[in-house]
Amino acid sequence: MRRFFSILVKEFLQIIRDLPGLGLLFLMPAVMLLVITLTQEKVMTGMDSEADVLLVNSDMAALGNTIEEELRSDPRINLELAESVTEAEEEVFRGRYRVLVILPDSATERIEMVARQQVSNPDGKSGSQLNREAGIRLLYDPAIAKLYKDILGHSLQAVINASALQIYMEAINQALQPWLQLPVGQLVKNDLVGIEEGIAGGRELLREYNIVRNNVPAFILFAMFFIVIPLANSILTEKQQGTRDRLMTLPVPWFTLLSGKITLYLGVCLLQFFMMVSIGRYLLPVISTLPPLSLDVNIPALMAITVASGLAATGFGLLIGTLSSTFLQAAPIGSVLVVILAVLGGIFVPNYMMPDLISKISFISPLRWGTDALYNIFARSAGIGMVLNQFLSLLTFFIIALGLSFRAISKRA
């Protein structure tokens, strides 16, 4: 026990000599968590996004006025009017606006004509041709991201379609007025069928989609595995100074020699865990409209997976450090491998959005085992039984990495 504490103190003194590197170890994942979460809040939920939209309303009738009114009433849209299509298109092309909505002259009249023709000739043009008949166009900034374009385009098309349908139904109502009076406003603006939403498993406390609940677990694992840099530096410094070889000559079990390093860096991983959870629970709700990270979870399961993930990250760092010859070799190799494992682990892109082949390959990443387990705990209120496979996989990875590390050390001693 005395040797263990002496090794632990030695490791602690060594790690505090590299305070800038240790600070970066905490700062980098924290900044990434904040930037990516706040960006996703803006893009995915539309909060505070205020898309700059340019409108050329040459119709100046019922359809054009309705669309303009609806767009102005949307708090997510910053609407500006223009008169010239050519000048407006140039503004969008240069990136000053995200999209241009063009409502041509007589668009209302064209839709009303389609409606009258539909009444007089039911086999003629259908209501699905309304916007094509009206000649409405959406022109996007060529540099706009596809995801943002799809979200913005869907919102604009929903407004345009609803407005066109209202004008169409009013024209139908007028044509059929001698025989039938339809409640057009109520028909268009209200849902015809009520749809109730819920959460599978009856866990209504998890009903609200929460970006924080998804991002914090992912970046916990990402932060932990980046201890490969200071841990590899510690191992290679000992090698260069001859400390490792002197330790190997001591009459103590090999695990004792590594236990101080494992304990210290596991403690660093646990500090990273508490820091990331604190950011999700206390900081993000203050600087955004996102809800705080809920800790109404199975605490034993959460701590078991956290410790297992920390051990897996420590084992990975030991392995990279012992297999590398110099820190200049270990640093890029460790960093690149962590990023690759993070991508495969679903840190940046969810696994269910990956192509089938990549999704199957991703099961080799220990970061996926840890994030899947934390997702189950935070999003599905999982207990230890539901995450047992990931827990055992992470411990197995740690044991294998530890064995390979000691074998490499023994061969070079």
ZAZANU-864860 format. One line per field, with one value per residue (C-alpha): residue in one letter; x, y, z. Coordinates in steps of 0.25 Angstrom, whole numbers, always signed. Layout:
<pts>
res = a|...
x = X|...
y = Y|...
z = Z|...
</pts>
This chain:
<pts>
res = m|r|r|f|f|s|i|l|v|k|e|f|l|q|i|i|r|d|l|p|g|l|g|l|l|f|l|m|p|a|v|m|l|l|v|i|t|l|t|q|e|k|v|m|t|g|m|d|s|e|a|d|v|l|l|v|n|s|d|m|a|a|l|g|n|t|i|e|e|e|l|r|s|d|p|r|i|n|l|e|l|a|e|s|v|t|e|a|e|e|e|v|f|r|g|r|y|r|v|l|v|i|l|p|d|s|a|t|e|r|i|e|m|v|a|r|q|q|v|s|n|p|d|g|k|s|g|s|q|l|n|r|e|a|g|i|r|l|l|y|d|p|a|i|a|k|l|y|k|d|i|l|g|h|s|l|q|a|v|i|n|a|s|a|l|q|i|y|m|e|a|i|n|q|a|l|q|p|w|l|q|l|p|v|g|q|l|v|k|n|d|l|v|g|i|e|e|g|i|a|g|g|r|e|l|l|r|e|y|n|i|v|r|n|n|v|p|a|f|i|l|f|a|m|f|f|i|v|i|p|l|a|n|s|i|l|t|e|k|q|q|g|t|r|d|r|l|m|t|l|p|v|p|w|f|t|l|l|s|g|k|i|t|l|y|l|g|v|c|l|l|q|f|f|m|m|v|s|i|g|r|y|l|l|p|v|i|s|t|l|p|p|l|s|l|d|v|n|i|p|a|l|m|a|i|t|v|a|s|g|l|a|a|t|g|f|g|l|l|i|g|t|l|s|s|t|f|l|q|a|a|p|i|g|s|v|l|v|v|i|l|a|v|l|g|g|i|f|v|p|n|y|m|m|p|d|l|i|s|k|i|s|f|i|s|p|l|r|w|g|t|d|a|l|y|n|i|f|a|r|s|a|g|i|g|m|v|l|n|q|f|l|s|l|l|t|f|f|i|i|a|l|g|l|s|f|r|a|i|s|k|r|a
x = +0|+12|+18|+4|+3|+17|+15|+1|+9|+19|+9|+1|+14|+17|+3|+2|+15|+7|-4|-6|-8|-17|-25|-26|-31|-43|-45|-46|-57|-65|-64|-68|-80|-84|-82|-88|-100|-103|-102|-111|-121|-122|-122|-130|-140|-141|-139|-134|-130|-137|-134|-133|-143|-146|-159|-164|-179|-183|-197|-202|-215|-221|-210|-198|-204|-207|-193|-186|-195|-192|-177|-177|-184|-173|-163|-152|-153|-147|-155|-150|-158|-152|-158|-148|-146|-133|-127|-133|-127|-114|-115|-118|-106|-97|-101|-108|-121|-123|-135|-143|-158|-164|-179|-182|-193|-207|-203|-216|-224|-218|-222|-236|-237|-232|-243|-254|-249|-249|-264|-268|-259|-256|-247|-238|-226|-225|-222|-208|-204|-208|-194|-189|-200|-197|-183|-177|-162|-152|-137|-127|-113|-103|-95|-106|-104|-114|-119|-122|-128|-137|-143|-145|-151|-160|-165|-167|-174|-184|-188|-189|-197|-206|-209|-211|-221|-228|-230|-233|-244|-250|-251|-258|-267|-271|-273|-282|-289|-303|-303|-293|-286|-273|-266|-253|-245|-248|-245|-232|-226|-230|-225|-236|-231|-225|-212|-207|-192|-185|-173|-171|-170|-180|-168|-175|-165|-155|-166|-158|-147|-134|-121|-114|-118|-112|-99|-94|-93|-86|-75|-73|-67|-60|-53|-49|-42|-34|-26|-18|-9|-4|-4|+5|+14|+15|+19|+29|+35|+38|+44|+53|+57|+60|+49|+41|+53|+56|+42|+42|+53|+45|+40|+25|+14|+14|-1|+4|+14|+2|-8|-4|-4|-18|-24|-19|-24|-37|-39|-36|-47|-57|-54|-57|-70|-74|-70|-78|-90|-89|-89|-101|-108|-104|-97|-105|-119|-113|-107|-118|-133|-129|-134|-124|-119|-128|-121|-134|-126|-121|-109|-103|-103|-98|-86|-83|-83|-75|-64|-64|-62|-51|-44|-45|-40|-28|-25|-25|-16|-6|-6|-3|+8|+15|+14|+20|+35|+33|+23|+23|+19|+8|+2|-3|-6|-14|-22|-25|-30|-39|-45|-48|-53|-62|-68|-71|-76|-87|-81|-83|-93|-104|-101|-115|-112|-100|-99|-101|-87|-81|-92|-87|-73|-76|-78|-62|-62|-61|-67|-80|-81|-80|-89|-100|-100|-101|-112|-119|-117|-121|-132|-138|-136|-128|-123|-110|-117|-120|-105|-98|-93|-87|-81|-74|-69|-63|-56|-51|-45|-38|-33|-28|-21|-15|-9|-4|+3|+10|+15|+20|+27|+33|+39|+46|+50
y = +0|+9|+7|+10|+23|+27|+24|+32|+44|+43|+42|+54|+63|+59|+63|+76|+80|+81|+90|+96|+82|+78|+91|+88|+74|+81|+93|+87|+77|+88|+98|+87|+83|+98|+102|+89|+89|+104|+103|+91|+98|+109|+100|+88|+95|+109|+116|+130|+127|+138|+134|+146|+144|+153|+154|+160|+161|+164|+158|+169|+161|+151|+140|+150|+158|+145|+139|+153|+154|+139|+141|+154|+148|+137|+141|+132|+139|+153|+157|+168|+173|+175|+180|+175|+160|+162|+171|+162|+150|+156|+160|+145|+140|+149|+143|+155|+147|+132|+131|+139|+136|+141|+143|+146|+155|+149|+137|+139|+140|+127|+119|+124|+120|+106|+105|+110|+100|+89|+92|+92|+81|+71|+63|+75|+80|+75|+83|+78|+87|+100|+105|+100|+108|+120|+120|+123|+121|+119|+123|+119|+125|+115|+114|+110|+97|+86|+83|+98|+99|+87|+93|+107|+102|+93|+104|+113|+103|+100|+115|+116|+103|+107|+121|+115|+105|+115|+124|+111|+107|+121|+121|+107|+112|+124|+115|+105|+116|+114|+100|+99|+108|+102|+107|+110|+117|+107|+96|+101|+106|+95|+81|+71|+60|+61|+54|+50|+49|+42|+34|+19|+11|+21|+30|+43|+50|+48|+54|+67|+65|+70|+73|+74|+60|+55|+64|+63|+48|+48|+59|+52|+40|+49|+57|+44|+38|+50|+47|+39|+51|+54|+40|+36|+48|+43|+29|+34|+44|+32|+24|+36|+38|+24|+24|+13|+3|+6|+3|-10|-15|-14|-27|-23|-28|-21|-16|-9|-1|+3|+5|+19|+24|+17|+23|+37|+37|+31|+42|+52|+45|+46|+61|+62|+55|+64|+77|+73|+69|+83|+90|+83|+85|+99|+107|+103|+107|+121|+124|+118|+114|+99|+92|+87|+73|+64|+55|+47|+35|+22|+27|+13|+10|+24|+23|+9|+13|+25|+17|+7|+18|+24|+11|+9|+23|+21|+7|+13|+24|+14|+5|+17|+22|+9|+5|+19|+22|+37|+47|+53|+40|+37|+51|+51|+36|+37|+49|+44|+30|+37|+46|+33|+26|+38|+39|+24|+25|+34|+46|+56|+48|+39|+24|+22|+33|+26|+17|+2|-2|+9|+7|-8|-4|+6|-5|-7|+7|+7|+21|+16|+6|+17|+27|+16|+13|+27|+30|+18|+24|+38|+36|+23|+23|+10|+2|-6|-18|-11|-6|-18|-22|-8|-9|-22|-18|-6|-14|-24|-13|-8|-21|-25|-11|-12|-26|-22|-9|-17|-27|-16|-10|-23|-26|-12|-12
z = +0|+3|-11|-17|-10|-14|-28|-28|-22|-32|-43|-37|-37|-51|-56|-49|-56|-69|-64|-78|-85|-73|-75|-90|-87|-80|-88|-102|-100|-91|-103|-113|-105|-103|-118|-124|-115|-116|-132|-132|-123|-134|-146|-142|-133|-140|-127|-129|-144|-151|-165|-175|-186|-197|-204|-217|-217|-231|-228|-219|-217|-207|-209|-208|-197|-189|-191|-187|-175|-170|-173|-165|-153|-152|-142|-148|-161|-164|-176|-186|-198|-212|-225|-235|-237|-244|-232|-222|-228|-228|-213|-210|-219|-211|-198|-192|-191|-190|-199|-209|-210|-224|-225|-239|-245|-245|-236|-229|-241|-247|-234|-235|-249|-246|-235|-245|-255|-245|-242|-256|-260|-249|-258|-261|-253|-238|-226|-225|-237|-230|-227|-241|-247|-239|-243|-229|-228|-217|-220|-209|-206|-213|-200|-191|-183|-188|-174|-172|-186|-184|-171|-176|-189|-182|-174|-186|-194|-182|-182|-197|-198|-187|-193|-207|-202|-194|-207|-215|-205|-205|-220|-219|-209|-217|-230|-221|-213|-220|-214|-203|-193|-188|-175|-182|-171|-161|-171|-175|-162|-153|-153|-158|-150|-136|-134|-120|-118|-107|-103|-105|-92|-85|-79|-81|-73|-85|-95|-98|-108|-102|-109|-96|-92|-105|-106|-91|-91|-105|-101|-87|-95|-105|-93|-86|-98|-100|-88|-97|-99|-85|-81|-93|-90|-76|-80|-90|-81|-71|-82|-86|-72|-69|-58|-64|-64|-50|-46|-53|-45|-32|-25|-27|-36|-49|-47|-35|-44|-53|-42|-38|-52|-54|-42|-44|-59|-55|-45|-57|-65|-53|-52|-67|-65|-54|-62|-74|-66|-59|-72|-77|-64|-59|-71|-83|-77|-74|-87|-96|-95|-94|-82|-71|-72|-63|-53|-50|-55|-49|-41|-39|-54|-57|-48|-53|-67|-64|-57|-68|-78|-70|-69|-84|-87|-78|-84|-98|-93|-87|-100|-109|-99|-98|-113|-117|-118|-116|-112|-126|-130|-119|-120|-134|-134|-121|-126|-140|-134|-123|-134|-143|-131|-128|-142|-142|-128|-132|-125|-137|-145|-139|-143|-148|-159|-164|-176|-172|-174|-166|-155|-154|-154|-142|-132|-131|-125|-109|-110|-116|-105|-95|-102|-105|-90|-86|-96|-90|-76|-79|-89|-85|-70|-72|-60|-59|-66|-79|-80|-75|-88|-91|-76|-79|-92|-87|-75|-85|-94|-82|-78|-92|-93|-80|-83|-96|-90|-79|-90|-98|-85|-81|-95|-95|-81
</pts>
